[in-house]
């Protein structure tokens, strides 16, 4: 997969953008580790927080069966 080095700087991570967040989740709905996409620790924290917020809002599922 292509490495997205500076996703935090290029665009603001928004929990309402489900299509963007889905790129950082696997087929089971789990969050990919930062090494998979080459994101920094700061970006990974922001991604994780956004995905968790989107799950609570019902925009992305907790588990995909």
PQR file with spaces between the fields and no chain letter, atoms N, CA, C, O and H, PARSE charges and radii, in Angstrom:
ATOM       1  N    UNK     1       0.840   -1.176    0.000 -0.4000 1.5000
ATOM       2  CA   UNK     1       0.000    0.000    0.000 -0.0000 2.0000
ATOM       3  C    UNK     1       0.889    1.245    0.000  0.5500 1.7000
ATOM       4  O    UNK     1       1.984    1.238    0.561 -0.5500 1.4000
ATOM       5  N    UNK     2       0.421    2.270   -0.612 -0.4000 1.5000
ATOM       6  CA   UNK     2       1.179    3.514   -0.708 -0.0000 2.0000
ATOM       7  C    UNK     2       1.296    4.180    0.657  0.5500 1.7000
ATOM       8  O    UNK     2       0.331    4.228    1.420 -0.5500 1.4000
ATOM       9  H    UNK     2      -0.469    2.276   -1.068  0.4000 1.0000
ATOM      10  N    UNK     3       2.481    4.689    0.957 -0.4000 1.5000
ATOM      11  CA   UNK     3       2.700    5.344    2.244 -0.0000 2.0000
ATOM      12  C    UNK     3       2.210    6.779    2.193  0.5500 1.7000
ATOM      13  O    UNK     3       2.540    7.525    1.271 -0.5500 1.4000
ATOM      14  H    UNK     3       3.265    4.650    0.337  0.4000 1.0000
ATOM      15  N    UNK     4       1.430    7.158    3.176 -0.4000 1.5000
ATOM      16  CA   UNK     4       0.895    8.513    3.299 -0.0000 2.0000
ATOM      17  C    UNK     4       1.629    9.195    4.444  0.5500 1.7000
ATOM      18  O    UNK     4       1.177    9.150    5.588 -0.5500 1.4000
ATOM      19  H    UNK     4       1.162    6.552    3.925  0.4000 1.0000
ATOM      20  N    UNK     5       2.745    9.818    4.147 -0.4000 1.5000
ATOM      21  CA   UNK     5       3.614   10.362    5.188 -0.0000 2.0000
ATOM      22  C    UNK     5       2.983   11.499    5.985  0.5500 1.7000
ATOM      23  O    UNK     5       2.957   11.448    7.214 -0.5500 1.4000
ATOM      24  H    UNK     5       3.113    9.855    3.217  0.4000 1.0000
ATOM      25  N    UNK     6       2.482   12.509    5.312 -0.4000 1.5000
ATOM      26  CA   UNK     6       2.029   13.703    6.015 -0.0000 2.0000
ATOM      27  C    UNK     6       0.527   13.931    5.843  0.5500 1.7000
ATOM      28  O    UNK     6       0.109   14.995    5.386 -0.5500 1.4000
ATOM      29  H    UNK     6       2.504   12.550    4.313  0.4000 1.0000
ATOM      30  N    UNK     7      -0.279   12.942    6.205 -0.4000 1.5000
ATOM      31  CA   UNK     7      -1.721   13.128    6.040 -0.0000 2.0000
ATOM      32  C    UNK     7      -2.254   14.174    7.003  0.5500 1.7000
ATOM      33  O    UNK     7      -3.259   14.825    6.716 -0.5500 1.4000
ATOM      34  H    UNK     7       0.060   12.077    6.576  0.4000 1.0000
ATOM      35  N    UNK     8      -1.595   14.345    8.144 -0.4000 1.5000
ATOM      36  CA   UNK     8      -2.040   15.355    9.107 -0.0000 2.0000
ATOM      37  C    UNK     8      -1.823   16.762    8.563  0.5500 1.7000
ATOM      38  O    UNK     8      -2.628   17.661    8.810 -0.5500 1.4000
ATOM      39  H    UNK     8      -0.779   13.816    8.377  0.4000 1.0000
ATOM      40  N    UNK     9      -0.746   16.947    7.829 -0.4000 1.5000
ATOM      41  CA   UNK     9      -0.439   18.274    7.303 -0.0000 2.0000
ATOM      42  C    UNK     9      -1.208   18.569    6.025  0.5500 1.7000
ATOM      43  O    UNK     9      -1.596   19.711    5.780 -0.5500 1.4000
ATOM      44  H    UNK     9      -0.092   16.217    7.629  0.4000 1.0000
ATOM      45  N    UNK    10      -1.430   17.536    5.204 -0.4000 1.5000
ATOM      46  CA   UNK    10      -2.103   17.741    3.921 -0.0000 2.0000
ATOM      47  C    UNK    10      -3.577   18.089    4.097  0.5500 1.7000
ATOM      48  O    UNK    10      -4.096   18.988    3.436 -0.5500 1.4000
ATOM      49  H    UNK    10      -1.115   16.608    5.403  0.4000 1.0000
ATOM      50  N    UNK    11      -4.236   17.376    4.983 -0.4000 1.5000
ATOM      51  CA   UNK    11      -5.659   17.622    5.196 -0.0000 2.0000
ATOM      52  C    UNK    11      -6.004   17.362    6.655  0.5500 1.7000
ATOM      53  O    UNK    11      -5.330   16.594    7.342 -0.5500 1.4000
ATOM      54  H    UNK    11      -3.814   16.646    5.521  0.4000 1.0000
ATOM      55  N    UNK    12      -7.044   18.005    7.106 -0.4000 1.5000
ATOM      56  CA   UNK    12      -7.491   17.816    8.479 -0.0000 2.0000
ATOM      57  C    UNK    12      -8.244   16.496    8.568  0.5500 1.7000
ATOM      58  O    UNK    12      -9.089   16.200    7.723 -0.5500 1.4000
ATOM      59  H    UNK    12      -7.592   18.629    6.548  0.4000 1.0000
ATOM      60  N    UNK    13      -7.942   15.712    9.580 -0.4000 1.5000
ATOM      61  CA   UNK    13      -8.608   14.429    9.764 -0.0000 2.0000
ATOM      62  C    UNK    13      -9.976   14.701   10.367  0.5500 1.7000
ATOM      63  O    UNK    13     -10.088   15.236   11.470 -0.5500 1.4000
ATOM      64  H    UNK    13      -7.255   15.952   10.267  0.4000 1.0000
ATOM      65  N    UNK    14     -11.010   14.328    9.634 -0.4000 1.5000
ATOM      66  CA   UNK    14     -12.380   14.617   10.035 -0.0000 2.0000
ATOM      67  C    UNK    14     -13.117   13.311   10.309  0.5500 1.7000
ATOM      68  O    UNK    14     -13.114   12.414    9.466 -0.5500 1.4000
ATOM      69  H    UNK    14     -10.919   13.894    8.737  0.4000 1.0000
ATOM      70  N    UNK    15     -13.744   13.192   11.470 -0.4000 1.5000
ATOM      71  CA   UNK    15     -14.446   11.961   11.811 -0.0000 2.0000
ATOM      72  C    UNK    15     -15.693   11.744   10.957  0.5500 1.7000
ATOM      73  O    UNK    15     -16.223   10.633   10.919 -0.5500 1.4000
ATOM      74  H    UNK    15     -13.745   13.921   12.155  0.4000 1.0000
ATOM      75  N    UNK    16     -16.169   12.782   10.274 -0.4000 1.5000
ATOM      76  CA   UNK    16     -17.365   12.650    9.439 -0.0000 2.0000
ATOM      77  C    UNK    16     -17.062   12.112    8.046  0.5500 1.7000
ATOM      78  O    UNK    16     -17.982   11.763    7.306 -0.5500 1.4000
ATOM      79  H    UNK    16     -15.738   13.684   10.305  0.4000 1.0000
ATOM      80  N    UNK    17     -15.790   12.040    7.682 -0.4000 1.5000
ATOM      81  CA   UNK    17     -15.387   11.547    6.365 -0.0000 2.0000
ATOM      82  C    UNK    17     -15.145   10.039    6.454  0.5500 1.7000
ATOM      83  O    UNK    17     -14.007    9.594    6.606 -0.5500 1.4000
ATOM      84  H    UNK    17     -15.043   12.323    8.283  0.4000 1.0000
ATOM      85  N    UNK    18     -16.211    9.268    6.360 -0.4000 1.5000
ATOM      86  CA   UNK    18     -16.134    7.820    6.541 -0.0000 2.0000
ATOM      87  C    UNK    18     -15.296    7.153    5.456  0.5500 1.7000
ATOM      88  O    UNK    18     -14.578    6.194    5.740 -0.5500 1.4000
ATOM      89  H    UNK    18     -17.135    9.629    6.237  0.4000 1.0000
ATOM      90  N    UNK    19     -15.371    7.638    4.228 -0.4000 1.5000
ATOM      91  CA   UNK    19     -14.602    7.042    3.137 -0.0000 2.0000
ATOM      92  C    UNK    19     -13.098    7.165    3.409  0.5500 1.7000
ATOM      93  O    UNK    19     -12.350    6.214    3.179 -0.5500 1.4000
ATOM      94  H    UNK    19     -15.954    8.417    3.998  0.4000 1.0000
ATOM      95  N    UNK    20     -12.661    8.307    3.886 -0.4000 1.5000
ATOM      96  CA   UNK    20     -11.249    8.520    4.219 -0.0000 2.0000
ATOM      97  C    UNK    20     -10.823    7.603    5.363  0.5500 1.7000
ATOM      98  O    UNK    20      -9.751    7.000    5.305 -0.5500 1.4000
ATOM      99  H    UNK    20     -13.269    9.079    4.073  0.4000 1.0000
ATOM     100  N    UNK    21     -11.647    7.494    6.394 -0.4000 1.5000
ATOM     101  CA   UNK    21     -11.295    6.684    7.556 -0.0000 2.0000
ATOM     102  C    UNK    21     -11.255    5.199    7.223  0.5500 1.7000
ATOM     103  O    UNK    21     -10.449    4.461    7.790 -0.5500 1.4000
ATOM     104  H    UNK    21     -12.517    7.984    6.441  0.4000 1.0000
ATOM     105  N    UNK    22     -12.109    4.755    6.316 -0.4000 1.5000
ATOM     106  CA   UNK    22     -12.155    3.350    5.932 -0.0000 2.0000
ATOM     107  C    UNK    22     -10.837    2.877    5.321  0.5500 1.7000
ATOM     108  O    UNK    22     -10.532    1.685    5.372 -0.5500 1.4000
ATOM     109  H    UNK    22     -12.763    5.355    5.855  0.4000 1.0000
ATOM     110  N    UNK    23     -10.052    3.785    4.747 -0.4000 1.5000
ATOM     111  CA   UNK    23      -8.755    3.403    4.171 -0.0000 2.0000
ATOM     112  C    UNK    23      -7.772    2.966    5.252  0.5500 1.7000
ATOM     113  O    UNK    23      -6.799    2.273    4.955 -0.5500 1.4000
ATOM     114  H    UNK    23     -10.300    4.753    4.706  0.4000 1.0000
ATOM     115  N    UNK    24      -8.008    3.354    6.482 -0.4000 1.5000
ATOM     116  CA   UNK    24      -7.110    3.028    7.580 -0.0000 2.0000
ATOM     117  C    UNK    24      -7.690    1.947    8.492  0.5500 1.7000
ATOM     118  O    UNK    24      -7.260    1.791    9.635 -0.5500 1.4000
ATOM     119  H    UNK    24      -8.799    3.917    6.723  0.4000 1.0000
ATOM     120  N    UNK    25      -8.671    1.205    7.975 -0.4000 1.5000
ATOM     121  CA   UNK    25      -9.279    0.093    8.700 -0.0000 2.0000
ATOM     122  C    UNK    25      -9.217   -1.152    7.821  0.5500 1.7000
ATOM     123  O    UNK    25      -9.290   -1.057    6.596 -0.5500 1.4000
ATOM     124  H    UNK    25      -9.020    1.332    7.047  0.4000 1.0000
ATOM     125  N    UNK    26      -9.082   -2.326    8.455 -0.4000 1.5000
ATOM     126  CA   UNK    26      -9.055   -3.549    7.669 -0.0000 2.0000
ATOM     127  C    UNK    26     -10.473   -4.055    7.421  0.5500 1.7000
ATOM     128  O    UNK    26     -11.447   -3.402    7.796 -0.5500 1.4000
ATOM     129  H    UNK    26      -9.023   -2.403    9.450  0.4000 1.0000
ATOM     130  N    UNK    27     -10.581   -5.214    6.792 -0.4000 1.5000
ATOM     131  CA   UNK    27     -11.894   -5.735    6.406 -0.0000 2.0000
ATOM     132  C    UNK    27     -12.747   -6.129    7.606  0.5500 1.7000
ATOM     133  O    UNK    27     -13.961   -6.283    7.477 -0.5500 1.4000
ATOM     134  H    UNK    27      -9.790   -5.744    6.488  0.4000 1.0000
ATOM     135  N    UNK    28     -12.124   -6.295    8.771 -0.4000 1.5000
ATOM     136  CA   UNK    28     -12.869   -6.625    9.981 -0.0000 2.0000
ATOM     137  C    UNK    28     -13.259   -5.392   10.782  0.5500 1.7000
ATOM     138  O    UNK    28     -13.957   -5.505   11.790 -0.5500 1.4000
ATOM     139  H    UNK    28     -11.137   -6.170    8.875  0.4000 1.0000
ATOM     140  N    UNK    29     -12.822   -4.224   10.350 -0.4000 1.5000
ATOM     141  CA   UNK    29     -13.148   -2.990   11.044 -0.0000 2.0000
ATOM     142  C    UNK    29     -12.106   -2.558   12.052  0.5500 1.7000
ATOM     143  O    UNK    29     -12.326   -1.605   12.799 -0.5500 1.4000
ATOM     144  H    UNK    29     -12.255   -4.132    9.531  0.4000 1.0000
ATOM     145  N    UNK    30     -10.976   -3.241   12.087 -0.4000 1.5000
ATOM     146  CA   UNK    30      -9.909   -2.881   13.023 -0.0000 2.0000
ATOM     147  C    UNK    30      -9.034   -1.783   12.420  0.5500 1.7000
ATOM     148  O    UNK    30      -8.909   -1.668   11.201 -0.5500 1.4000
ATOM     149  H    UNK    30     -10.797   -4.016   11.480  0.4000 1.0000
ATOM     150  N    UNK    31      -8.439   -0.989   13.291 -0.4000 1.5000
ATOM     151  CA   UNK    31      -7.575    0.104   12.849 -0.0000 2.0000
ATOM     152  C    UNK    31      -6.203   -0.474   12.508  0.5500 1.7000
ATOM     153  O    UNK    31      -5.618   -1.218   13.295 -0.5500 1.4000
ATOM     154  H    UNK    31      -8.542   -1.082   14.281  0.4000 1.0000
ATOM     155  N    UNK    32      -5.696   -0.118   11.315 -0.4000 1.5000
ATOM     156  CA   UNK    32      -4.366   -0.574   10.915 -0.0000 2.0000
ATOM     157  C    UNK    32      -3.299    0.047   11.809  0.5500 1.7000
ATOM     158  O    UNK    32      -3.469    1.169   12.285 -0.5500 1.4000
ATOM     159  H    UNK    32      -6.172    0.486   10.676  0.4000 1.0000
ATOM     160  N    UNK    33      -2.193   -0.678   12.045 -0.4000 1.5000
ATOM     161  CA   UNK    33      -1.090   -0.090   12.811 -0.0000 2.0000
ATOM     162  C    UNK    33      -0.403    1.012   12.010  0.5500 1.7000
ATOM     163  O    UNK    33      -0.511    1.035   10.784 -0.5500 1.4000
ATOM     164  H    UNK    33      -2.055   -1.589   11.658  0.4000 1.0000
ATOM     165  N    UNK    34       0.298    1.921   12.675 -0.4000 1.5000
ATOM     166  CA   UNK    34       0.918    3.050   11.963 -0.0000 2.0000
ATOM     167  C    UNK    34       1.981    2.622   10.961  0.5500 1.7000
ATOM     168  O    UNK    34       2.218    3.322    9.977 -0.5500 1.4000
ATOM     169  H    UNK    34       0.385    1.902   13.671  0.4000 1.0000
ATOM     170  N    UNK    35       2.617    1.497   11.194 -0.4000 1.5000
ATOM     171  CA   UNK    35       3.657    1.022   10.287 -0.0000 2.0000
ATOM     172  C    UNK    35       3.083    0.671    8.911  0.5500 1.7000
ATOM     173  O    UNK    35       3.785    0.778    7.906 -0.5500 1.4000
ATOM     174  H    UNK    35       2.425    0.929   11.994  0.4000 1.0000
ATOM     175  N    UNK    36       1.849    0.264    8.860 -0.4000 1.5000
ATOM     176  CA   UNK    36       1.211   -0.145    7.604 -0.0000 2.0000
ATOM     177  C    UNK    36       1.152    1.004    6.598  0.5500 1.7000
ATOM     178  O    UNK    36       1.399    0.798    5.409 -0.5500 1.4000
ATOM     179  H    UNK    36       1.279    0.177    9.677  0.4000 1.0000
ATOM     180  N    UNK    37       0.828    2.205    7.063 -0.4000 1.5000
ATOM     181  CA   UNK    37       0.698    3.364    6.182 -0.0000 2.0000
ATOM     182  C    UNK    37       1.826    4.366    6.349  0.5500 1.7000
ATOM     183  O    UNK    37       1.890    5.354    5.618 -0.5500 1.4000
ATOM     184  H    UNK    37       0.628    2.372    8.029  0.4000 1.0000
ATOM     185  N    UNK    38       2.711    4.125    7.298 -0.4000 1.5000
ATOM     186  CA   UNK    38       3.841    5.019    7.491 -0.0000 2.0000
ATOM     187  C    UNK    38       3.471    6.363    8.073  0.5500 1.7000
ATOM     188  O    UNK    38       4.107    7.369    7.760 -0.5500 1.4000
ATOM     189  H    UNK    38       2.658    3.322    7.892  0.4000 1.0000
ATOM     190  N    UNK    39       2.450    6.400    8.919 -0.4000 1.5000
ATOM     191  CA   UNK    39       2.049    7.662    9.535 -0.0000 2.0000
ATOM     192  C    UNK    39       2.810    7.857   10.843  0.5500 1.7000
ATOM     193  O    UNK    39       3.276    6.895   11.452 -0.5500 1.4000
ATOM     194  H    UNK    39       1.933    5.583    9.174  0.4000 1.0000
ATOM     195  N    UNK    40       2.926    9.094   11.259 -0.4000 1.5000
ATOM     196  CA   UNK    40       3.617    9.402   12.511 -0.0000 2.0000
ATOM     197  C    UNK    40       2.724    9.035   13.696  0.5500 1.7000
ATOM     198  O    UNK    40       1.537    8.753   13.532 -0.5500 1.4000
ATOM     199  H    UNK    40       2.547    9.876   10.764  0.4000 1.0000
ATOM     200  N    UNK    41       3.308    9.044   14.876 -0.4000 1.5000
ATOM     201  CA   UNK    41       2.555    8.717   16.085 -0.0000 2.0000
ATOM     202  C    UNK    41       1.427    9.723   16.311  0.5500 1.7000
ATOM     203  O    UNK    41       0.327    9.353   16.720 -0.5500 1.4000
ATOM     204  H    UNK    41       4.272    9.273   15.009  0.4000 1.0000
ATOM     205  N    UNK    42       1.709   10.987   16.044 -0.4000 1.5000
ATOM     206  CA   UNK    42       0.696   12.034   16.213 -0.0000 2.0000
ATOM     207  C    UNK    42      -0.478   11.803   15.269  0.5500 1.7000
ATOM     208  O    UNK    42      -1.636   11.893   15.677 -0.5500 1.4000
ATOM     209  H    UNK    42       2.603   11.288   15.712  0.4000 1.0000
ATOM     210  N    UNK    43      -0.177   11.506   14.010 -0.4000 1.5000
ATOM     211  CA   UNK    43      -1.239   11.259   13.028 -0.0000 2.0000
ATOM     212  C    UNK    43      -2.033   10.006   13.384  0.5500 1.7000
ATOM     213  O    UNK    43      -3.251    9.967   13.214 -0.5500 1.4000
ATOM     214  H    UNK    43       0.764   11.433   13.678  0.4000 1.0000
ATOM     215  N    UNK    44      -1.331    8.973   13.884 -0.4000 1.5000
ATOM     216  CA   UNK    44      -2.014    7.741   14.261 -0.0000 2.0000
ATOM     217  C    UNK    44      -2.989    8.000   15.405  0.5500 1.7000
ATOM     218  O    UNK    44      -4.093    7.455   15.409 -0.5500 1.4000
ATOM     219  H    UNK    44      -0.341    9.005   14.023  0.4000 1.0000
ATOM     220  N    UNK    45      -2.597    8.822   16.373 -0.4000 1.5000
ATOM     221  CA   UNK    45      -3.506    9.158   17.476 -0.0000 2.0000
ATOM     222  C    UNK    45      -4.734    9.891   16.954  0.5500 1.7000
ATOM     223  O    UNK    45      -5.857    9.606   17.370 -0.5500 1.4000
ATOM     224  H    UNK    45      -1.700    9.264   16.371  0.4000 1.0000
ATOM     225  N    UNK    46      -4.520   10.837   16.039 -0.4000 1.5000
ATOM     226  CA   UNK    46      -5.643   11.584   15.472 -0.0000 2.0000
ATOM     227  C    UNK    46      -6.555   10.672   14.661  0.5500 1.7000
ATOM     228  O    UNK    46      -7.779   10.788   14.738 -0.5500 1.4000
ATOM     229  H    UNK    46      -3.608   11.069   15.701  0.4000 1.0000
ATOM     230  N    UNK    47      -5.963    9.759   13.880 -0.4000 1.5000
ATOM     231  CA   UNK    47      -6.756    8.809   13.100 -0.0000 2.0000
ATOM     232  C    UNK    47      -7.580    7.910   14.016  0.5500 1.7000
ATOM     233  O    UNK    47      -8.774    7.712   13.794 -0.5500 1.4000
ATOM     234  H    UNK    47      -4.969    9.664   13.818  0.4000 1.0000
ATOM     235  N    UNK    48      -6.935    7.370   15.044 -0.4000 1.5000
ATOM     236  CA   UNK    48      -7.631    6.482   15.972 -0.0000 2.0000
ATOM     237  C    UNK    48      -8.785    7.197   16.656  0.5500 1.7000
ATOM     238  O    UNK    48      -9.876    6.642   16.784 -0.5500 1.4000
ATOM     239  H    UNK    48      -5.965    7.531   15.224  0.4000 1.0000
ATOM     240  N    UNK    49      -8.549    8.414   17.091 -0.4000 1.5000
ATOM     241  CA   UNK    49      -9.600    9.193   17.750 -0.0000 2.0000
ATOM     242  C    UNK    49     -10.752    9.462   16.792  0.5500 1.7000
ATOM     243  O    UNK    49     -11.917    9.359   17.178 -0.5500 1.4000
ATOM     244  H    UNK    49      -7.663    8.865   16.987  0.4000 1.0000
ATOM     245  N    UNK    50     -10.437    9.804   15.548 -0.4000 1.5000
ATOM     246  CA   UNK    50     -11.476   10.083   14.558 -0.0000 2.0000
ATOM     247  C    UNK    50     -12.274    8.824   14.240  0.5500 1.7000
ATOM     248  O    UNK    50     -13.496    8.889   14.107 -0.5500 1.4000
ATOM     249  H    UNK    50      -9.491    9.887   15.234  0.4000 1.0000
ATOM     250  N    UNK    51     -11.603    7.681   14.115 -0.4000 1.5000
ATOM     251  CA   UNK    51     -12.300    6.424   13.831 -0.0000 2.0000
ATOM     252  C    UNK    51     -13.207    6.054   14.995  0.5500 1.7000
ATOM     253  O    UNK    51     -14.340    5.622   14.784 -0.5500 1.4000
ATOM     254  H    UNK    51     -10.611    7.629   14.223  0.4000 1.0000
ATOM     255  N    UNK    52     -12.725    6.218   16.211 -0.4000 1.5000
ATOM     256  CA   UNK    52     -13.539    5.898   17.384 -0.0000 2.0000
ATOM     257  C    UNK    52     -14.757    6.812   17.481  0.5500 1.7000
ATOM     258  O    UNK    52     -15.844    6.356   17.837 -0.5500 1.4000
ATOM     259  H    UNK    52     -11.805    6.570   16.382  0.4000 1.0000
ATOM     260  N    UNK    53     -14.592    8.080   17.171 -0.4000 1.5000
ATOM     261  CA   UNK    53     -15.735    9.001   17.171 -0.0000 2.0000
ATOM     262  C    UNK    53     -16.741    8.615   16.091  0.5500 1.7000
ATOM     263  O    UNK    53     -17.950    8.643   16.320 -0.5500 1.4000
ATOM     264  H    UNK    53     -13.710    8.450   16.881  0.4000 1.0000
ATOM     265  N    UNK    54     -16.234    8.255   14.916 -0.4000 1.5000
ATOM     266  CA   UNK    54     -17.115    7.861   13.816 -0.0000 2.0000
ATOM     267  C    UNK    54     -17.875    6.587   14.159  0.5500 1.7000
ATOM     268  O    UNK    54     -19.029    6.431   13.761 -0.5500 1.4000
ATOM     269  H    UNK    54     -15.252    8.232   14.730  0.4000 1.0000
ATOM     270  N    UNK    55     -17.249    5.681   14.888 -0.4000 1.5000
ATOM     271  CA   UNK    55     -17.937    4.452   15.313 -0.0000 2.0000
ATOM     272  C    UNK    55     -19.099    4.784   16.241  0.5500 1.7000
ATOM     273  O    UNK    55     -20.197    4.250   16.083 -0.5500 1.4000
ATOM     274  H    UNK    55     -16.311    5.808   15.212  0.4000 1.0000
ATOM     275  N    UNK    56     -18.857    5.659   17.201 -0.4000 1.5000
ATOM     276  CA   UNK    56     -19.903    6.034   18.153 -0.0000 2.0000
ATOM     277  C    UNK    56     -21.051    6.748   17.440  0.5500 1.7000
ATOM     278  O    UNK    56     -22.217    6.561   17.789 -0.5500 1.4000
ATOM     279  H    UNK    56     -17.965    6.092   17.329  0.4000 1.0000
ATOM     280  N    UNK    57     -20.715    7.568   16.440 -0.4000 1.5000
ATOM     281  CA   UNK    57     -21.739    8.290   15.678 -0.0000 2.0000
ATOM     282  C    UNK    57     -22.480    7.386   14.696  0.5500 1.7000
ATOM     283  O    UNK    57     -23.521    7.770   14.165 -0.5500 1.4000
ATOM     284  H    UNK    57     -19.768    7.720   16.157  0.4000 1.0000
ATOM     285  N    UNK    58     -21.945    6.177   14.452 -0.4000 1.5000
ATOM     286  CA   UNK    58     -22.590    5.247   13.533 -0.0000 2.0000
ATOM     287  C    UNK    58     -22.193    5.441   12.082  0.5500 1.7000
ATOM     288  O    UNK    58     -22.865    4.931   11.186 -0.5500 1.4000
ATOM     289  H    UNK    58     -21.099    5.864   14.884  0.4000 1.0000
ATOM     290  N    UNK    59     -21.116    6.169   11.836 -0.4000 1.5000
ATOM     291  CA   UNK    59     -20.678    6.415   10.461 -0.0000 2.0000
ATOM     292  C    UNK    59     -19.854    5.258    9.909  0.5500 1.7000
ATOM     293  O    UNK    59     -19.918    4.968    8.714 -0.5500 1.4000
ATOM     294  H    UNK    59     -20.570    6.583   12.565  0.4000 1.0000
ATOM     295  N    UNK    60     -19.085    4.598   10.763 -0.4000 1.5000
ATOM     296  CA   UNK    60     -18.358    3.385   10.386 -0.0000 2.0000
ATOM     297  C    UNK    60     -18.694    2.317   11.427  0.5500 1.7000
ATOM     298  O    UNK    60     -18.902    2.642   12.596 -0.5500 1.4000
ATOM     299  H    UNK    60     -19.034    4.834   11.733  0.4000 1.0000
ATOM     300  N    UNK    61     -18.751    1.055   11.019 -0.4000 1.5000
ATOM     301  CA   UNK    61     -19.148    0.001   11.958 -0.0000 2.0000
ATOM     302  C    UNK    61     -18.033   -0.358   12.940  0.5500 1.7000
ATOM     303  O    UNK    61     -16.850   -0.160   12.663 -0.5500 1.4000
ATOM     304  H    UNK    61     -18.582    0.791   10.069  0.4000 1.0000
ATOM     305  N    UNK    62     -18.440   -0.892   14.095 -0.4000 1.5000
ATOM     306  CA   UNK    62     -17.473   -1.389   15.065 -0.0000 2.0000
ATOM     307  C    UNK    62     -16.834   -2.664   14.531  0.5500 1.7000
ATOM     308  O    UNK    62     -15.615   -2.825   14.582 -0.5500 1.4000
ATOM     309  H    UNK    62     -19.401   -1.053   14.320  0.4000 1.0000
ATOM     310  N    UNK    63     -17.665   -3.567   14.020 -0.4000 1.5000
ATOM     311  CA   UNK    63     -17.207   -4.855   13.499 -0.0000 2.0000
ATOM     312  C    UNK    63     -17.898   -5.104   12.172  0.5500 1.7000
ATOM     313  O    UNK    63     -19.099   -4.872   12.031 -0.5500 1.4000
ATOM     314  H    UNK    63     -18.656   -3.436   13.978  0.4000 1.0000
ATOM     315  N    UNK    64     -17.130   -5.581   11.197 -0.4000 1.5000
ATOM     316  CA   UNK    64     -17.698   -5.948    9.901 -0.0000 2.0000
ATOM     317  C    UNK    64     -17.714   -7.463    9.830  0.5500 1.7000
ATOM     318  O    UNK    64     -16.668   -8.100    9.955 -0.5500 1.4000
ATOM     319  H    UNK    64     -16.155   -5.770   11.312  0.4000 1.0000
ATOM     320  N    UNK    65     -18.880   -8.045    9.631 -0.4000 1.5000
ATOM     321  CA   UNK    65     -18.988   -9.513    9.583 -0.0000 2.0000
ATOM     322  C    UNK    65     -18.885  -10.019    8.177  0.5500 1.7000
ATOM     323  O    UNK    65     -18.954  -11.227    7.950 -0.5500 1.4000
ATOM     324  H    UNK    65     -19.730   -7.527    9.529  0.4000 1.0000
